Amino acid sequence: MANCIAEKQMIEQKKFDLELSEREYAMHVQNLLNTGETHAEMKQFSEGKKYYRNNKKRLDSQIAKLNEEMQRIQLKLVEAMKERKIMDKLKERAFQAFIESINEADEKLIEEVVNFSNNKRDGD
């Protein structure tokens, strides 16, 4: 889970840096357009914008996949916690049954000792 979170943060930082670079590129393009550039340069600008657009889509899809992975891991963790609680309850019940059986054995032993004592006195 921690790895997914760290990877997601790294990708989000890359996306932020890419968006910043894209804004700088857009300002650069606008400045060049204001000076009257040629058709070939316009095509180059279009390719640059396409580059940023494609990279942003790629980073967005990576973030979406990581979000899905994080949700899947969270569900596994929730299930593991439920199983752990169930196991803890079962252990507690087994321990309580063990304690009760020891108490019953102690009571039987005490009762036998008392009966033996009474029978010994009565038999004297």
Backbone torsions as a table, in degrees:
resi	resn	phi	psi	omega
1	MET	NA	-44.8	-178.9
2	ALA	-63.5	-37.5	178.3
3	ASN	-63.4	-41.1	178.5
4	CYS	-63.3	-42.9	-179.6
5	ILE	-63.9	-44.2	179.8
6	ALA	-63.8	-41.8	179.8
7	GLU	-66.0	-40.0	178.3
8	LYS	-62.6	-43.3	179.0
9	GLN	-63.4	-39.0	179.1
10	MET	-64.4	-42.8	179.6
11	ILE	-67.5	-40.1	177.8
12	GLU	-62.8	-36.8	176.7
13	GLN	-65.8	-41.2	177.0
14	LYS	-60.9	-41.8	179.6
15	LYS	-63.9	-43.1	178.7
16	PHE	-60.5	-45.8	179.0
17	ASP	-62.5	-38.8	178.7
18	LEU	-65.1	-42.3	179.1
19	GLU	-64.5	-38.9	176.9
20	LEU	-63.1	-45.2	178.5
21	SER	-63.0	-37.8	179.1
22	GLU	-64.2	-42.1	178.3
23	ARG	-62.9	-42.3	178.1
24	GLU	-63.2	-40.5	178.7
25	TYR	-64.6	-42.2	179.9
26	ALA	-62.6	-39.7	177.8
27	MET	-66.6	-39.4	178.0
28	HIS	-62.3	-44.5	179.4
29	VAL	-62.6	-44.1	-179.0
30	GLN	-61.9	-41.1	177.5
31	ASN	-62.1	-42.0	179.3
32	LEU	-68.9	-35.6	178.0
33	LEU	-66.7	-34.8	178.9
34	ASN	-65.8	-25.2	179.1
35	THR	-88.1	-3.4	176.3
36	GLY	82.0	78.7	-178.3
37	GLU	-94.3	170.6	-176.2
38	THR	-87.4	172.6	-178.6
39	HIS	-63.4	-38.9	-179.8
40	ALA	-62.1	-40.7	178.3
41	GLU	-68.9	-33.0	177.0
42	MET	-63.2	-41.3	178.7
43	LYS	-64.1	-39.4	178.1
44	GLN	-63.0	-39.9	177.9
45	PHE	-64.4	-40.2	179.0
46	SER	-62.7	-41.2	177.7
47	GLU	-64.4	-38.9	177.5
48	GLY	-62.6	-43.7	178.7
49	LYS	-65.6	-37.6	178.2
50	LYS	-63.3	-39.8	178.0
51	TYR	-57.4	-48.5	-179.4
52	TYR	-65.2	-41.7	-179.3
53	ARG	-62.1	-45.4	-179.5
54	ASN	-65.5	-41.7	179.4
55	ASN	-66.1	-38.2	177.6
56	LYS	-64.5	-41.0	178.0
57	LYS	-63.3	-41.5	-179.6
58	ARG	-63.3	-44.6	179.6
59	LEU	-66.4	-38.5	177.4
60	ASP	-62.3	-40.9	179.8
61	SER	-67.8	-36.6	176.8
62	GLN	-64.3	-41.1	178.5
63	ILE	-64.0	-42.1	179.4
64	ALA	-62.5	-42.5	178.6
65	LYS	-63.0	-41.6	179.1
66	LEU	-65.8	-36.7	176.9
67	ASN	-62.9	-42.4	177.8
68	GLU	-63.2	-43.2	179.0
69	GLU	-61.7	-41.9	179.4
70	MET	-64.5	-40.0	178.3
71	GLN	-65.2	-39.8	179.1
72	ARG	-63.8	-43.0	179.4
73	ILE	-65.6	-39.9	178.8
74	GLN	-61.9	-41.0	178.7
75	LEU	-63.4	-40.2	177.5
76	LYS	-63.3	-40.4	179.1
77	LEU	-65.4	-39.8	178.2
78	VAL	-63.0	-44.5	178.9
79	GLU	-62.9	-41.4	178.8
80	ALA	-62.5	-40.4	178.7
81	MET	-65.4	-39.5	178.0
82	LYS	-62.7	-45.2	179.5
83	GLU	-62.7	-39.2	179.3
84	ARG	-63.4	-42.9	179.0
85	LYS	-63.7	-39.6	178.3
86	ILE	-63.0	-45.1	179.6
87	MET	-62.7	-41.0	178.2
88	ASP	-61.2	-41.3	179.0
89	LYS	-65.6	-41.2	178.7
90	LEU	-63.9	-41.1	177.3
91	LYS	-62.1	-42.5	-179.7
92	GLU	-62.9	-42.8	178.7
93	ARG	-63.8	-43.0	179.1
94	ALA	-63.3	-40.0	178.8
95	PHE	-64.7	-42.8	178.7
96	GLN	-62.6	-40.1	177.9
97	ALA	-64.8	-39.2	177.5
98	PHE	-62.3	-46.2	178.9
99	ILE	-60.7	-43.8	179.9
100	GLU	-63.4	-40.2	179.7
101	SER	-66.7	-37.6	176.1
102	ILE	-64.7	-42.9	178.7
103	ASN	-62.5	-41.2	178.3
104	GLU	-64.0	-42.2	179.0
105	ALA	-63.7	-40.3	177.4
106	ASP	-62.9	-43.3	179.6
107	GLU	-62.5	-42.0	178.9
108	LYS	-63.3	-43.0	179.8
109	LEU	-62.3	-44.0	179.2
110	ILE	-63.8	-43.5	179.8
111	GLU	-62.6	-40.8	178.6
112	GLU	-65.8	-40.2	178.0
113	VAL	-63.6	-43.4	179.4
114	VAL	-63.7	-46.1	179.2
115	ASN	-61.6	-41.5	179.0
116	PHE	-62.4	-43.2	179.1
117	SER	-62.9	-45.1	179.8
118	ASN	-63.8	-42.3	-179.4
119	ASN	-67.9	-35.5	179.8
120	LYS	-66.6	-41.5	178.7
121	ARG	-68.2	-41.2	-179.6
122	ASP	-67.8	-33.7	-179.0
123	GLY	-77.7	-18.6	-179.0
124	ASP	-70.1	NA	NA
